[in-house]
Amino acid sequence: MTLQYGFIKSRMTSAPVMKGKRLQNETQYHLHFRADVGGADWDVAVNVGTDDADDLLKYKLVFDFHHKLTATLAQAAAGASDLTGTNAEPALDFLRSDLLNETGAWRDSDVIDGSEDPQPVLGLKKLLSSAFQNQLDVYVFGRFYSEGNGVHDVHLNQGSLRKYLHHPGDDSNDHNDIWQDGAVIVDRGTSGWAAYFAAFTQQSVPTDDLGNPLPGGHSI
């Protein structure tokens, strides 16, 4: 089953709260918040890192985000926009578009210890808290929940190995795919636009047309 991908345009209905999810070899951490999406209550889970020093994030937290995409987003209707199967903007692809050209260098996340002091938790929570307090328009790109209302996988969604490989002619596991990358973008009005982008260090680029890593690749 093809994973449903798109973005939401909404106002936050709760402040961001960090939660951990224990996986086999690590705990992944997300900033969760609630959002009003077309009159429905949605959960939003934004990846901020792990407690595994071998599987951290590369991230960008940009407070002067400039890109033609913002004009498209500003005109978008509030609610959820399904972009599944779309191979062009407003879908996001960190590798196949100029989205990140003026966003500076990737930074290394800290090892996340469950507190809110490490980066990017501290910086992103400050941005999201401001968006909640001032009721700013927030745009979250990622995969929609298969059950219930929500969006997650808010990070690079290509270049992973093992169980995430996308096999030709088989969409039953397309966790790797092109034009399905996740991000958070905030319209701060007269203060301009801000954006958050992330990728796991174990994800490898460049990728092929299925989103799988090519031989001889490297971290983004």
C-alpha positions in Angstrom: 0.0 0.0 0.0 1.4 3.4 -1.0 2.1 5.6 1.9 0.0 8.7 1.9 2.0 11.9 1.8 1.2 15.6 1.9 1.1 18.6 4.1 -1.2 20.3 6.6 -1.8 24.0 6.9 -3.2 24.7 10.3 -3.0 26.6 13.6 -1.7 24.7 16.6 -4.2 23.9 19.4 -1.6 22.8 21.9 2.0 23.6 22.9 4.7 21.3 21.7 5.6 18.4 24.1 8.5 16.0 23.7 7.8 12.3 23.8 10.1 9.3 23.4 9.3 6.1 21.4 11.4 3.0 22.3 12.5 1.1 19.2 14.7 -2.1 19.1 18.0 -0.3 19.4 17.2 3.2 20.4 14.7 5.7 21.6 13.4 8.1 19.0 12.2 11.5 20.2 9.5 13.7 18.7 7.9 17.1 19.5 4.2 16.4 19.5 1.5 19.0 19.2 -2.2 19.1 18.3 -3.5 21.0 15.3 -6.9 21.9 13.9 -6.9 20.5 10.4 -10.2 21.2 8.6 -12.1 21.1 11.8 -10.6 17.8 12.9 -8.1 17.3 15.7 -4.7 16.0 14.4 -1.6 14.8 16.1 1.7 16.1 14.7 5.0 14.2 15.5 8.2 16.0 14.5 11.4 14.1 14.7 14.1 15.7 16.8 16.6 12.9 17.3 17.5 9.7 19.2 19.6 8.6 22.2 21.8 6.5 19.8 25.1 8.3 19.0 25.3 6.2 15.8 21.9 7.3 14.5 21.5 11.0 15.2 20.1 13.7 13.0 21.4 16.3 10.6 19.2 19.3 10.8 18.6 22.8 9.7 16.6 25.3 11.7 16.3 28.4 9.5 14.8 31.7 10.6 15.2 33.5 7.3 13.8 30.9 4.9 13.4 32.3 1.4 12.0 30.1 -1.4 9.2 30.4 -4.0 7.4 27.6 -2.2 6.3 30.1 0.4 4.1 31.9 -2.1 2.3 28.6 -3.0 1.8 27.8 0.7 0.5 31.2 1.6 -2.3 30.7 -1.1 -3.1 27.1 -0.1 -6.3 26.4 1.6 -6.3 25.5 5.3 -6.5 21.8 6.0 -4.7 18.7 4.6 -3.3 18.6 1.1 -2.7 15.1 -0.3 0.5 15.0 -2.5 0.9 11.2 -2.8 2.5 10.4 -6.2 3.3 14.1 -6.9 6.8 14.5 -8.4 7.0 18.3 -8.2 6.5 21.1 -5.8 4.7 21.7 -3.5 5.9 18.1 -2.7 9.3 18.2 -1.1 12.5 16.5 -2.3 15.7 17.7 -0.6 17.8 16.2 -3.4 15.8 17.0 -6.6 14.9 20.6 -6.0 16.5 23.8 -5.0 14.6 24.0 -1.7 17.7 23.9 0.5 19.9 26.1 -1.6 19.8 29.1 0.7 19.4 27.4 4.1 23.1 27.1 5.2 25.0 24.0 6.3 23.5 20.9 8.0 24.2 20.8 11.7 24.7 17.7 13.9 22.0 17.0 16.5 23.0 16.3 20.1 22.4 12.9 21.6 18.9 13.3 23.0 18.7 12.3 26.7 15.0 12.9 27.3 15.4 16.5 28.4 14.6 19.5 26.3 18.0 21.2 26.5 19.8 19.4 23.5 19.5 20.7 20.0 17.5 20.7 17.9 14.8 20.2 20.6 15.5 23.6 22.3 15.4 25.7 19.1 12.5 24.0 17.5 10.4 24.0 20.6 11.0 27.8 20.9 9.8 28.3 17.3 6.7 26.0 17.7 5.8 27.6 21.1 5.9 31.0 19.4 3.7 29.7 16.6 1.2 28.4 19.2 1.1 31.5 21.3 0.7 33.8 18.3 -1.6 31.5 16.3 0.6 31.5 13.3 0.1 29.4 10.2 2.1 26.2 10.5 2.8 23.9 7.5 3.9 20.3 8.2 5.0 18.0 5.5 5.2 14.2 6.0 3.3 10.9 5.9 -0.3 10.9 7.1 -1.2 8.3 9.8 -2.6 5.1 8.3 -5.1 5.1 11.3 -6.5 8.2 12.8 -5.6 11.8 12.1 -2.0 12.8 12.2 1.2 13.4 10.3 4.7 12.0 11.1 7.9 11.0 9.2 8.8 14.7 9.3 12.3 14.2 7.9 14.2 13.0 4.8 12.1 10.0 3.5 14.7 8.4 1.2 18.1 6.8 1.4 17.4 4.3 4.1 18.5 0.6 4.1 17.3 -2.8 5.1 13.5 -2.9 5.9 13.0 0.6 4.4 14.1 -0.3 0.9 11.6 0.3 -1.9 11.3 -2.6 -4.3 10.5 -2.1 -8.0 6.8 -2.9 -8.7 6.0 -3.3 -5.0 4.6 -0.4 -3.0 3.8 -2.5 0.1 6.9 -1.0 1.7 7.8 2.3 0.1 9.3 4.0 3.2 11.9 5.1 0.7 10.5 7.3 -2.0 11.2 10.5 -3.9 9.3 13.7 -3.5 8.1 12.7 0.0 10.4 14.5 2.3 9.1 16.0 5.5 9.6 19.5 7.0 8.0 22.1 9.2 7.5 25.6 7.8 6.1 28.6 9.8 4.7 31.8 8.4 5.8 34.4 11.0 4.1 37.3 9.2 6.2 40.5 9.2 9.1 38.5 10.7 9.3 36.3 7.6 9.3 32.5 7.3 11.1 29.9 9.4 11.7 26.2 8.5 13.0 23.0 10.0 14.5 20.2 8.0 16.0 16.9 9.2 17.7 13.7 8.0 19.0 10.7 9.9 22.8 10.2 9.7 22.3 6.6 8.7 20.3 7.7 5.6 22.6 7.8 2.5 22.5 10.0 -0.6 22.3 10.3 -3.5 19.3 8.1 -4.2 17.8 6.4 -7.2 14.3 6.9 -8.7 12.8 4.7 -6.0 14.4 6.7 -3.2 16.9 3.9 -2.4 20.6 4.8 -1.7 23.0 4.5 -4.6 26.3 2.7 -4.1 29.1 4.8 -2.6 26.8 7.2 -1.0 27.2 9.4 2.1 25.3 11.2 4.8 23.4 14.2 3.6 
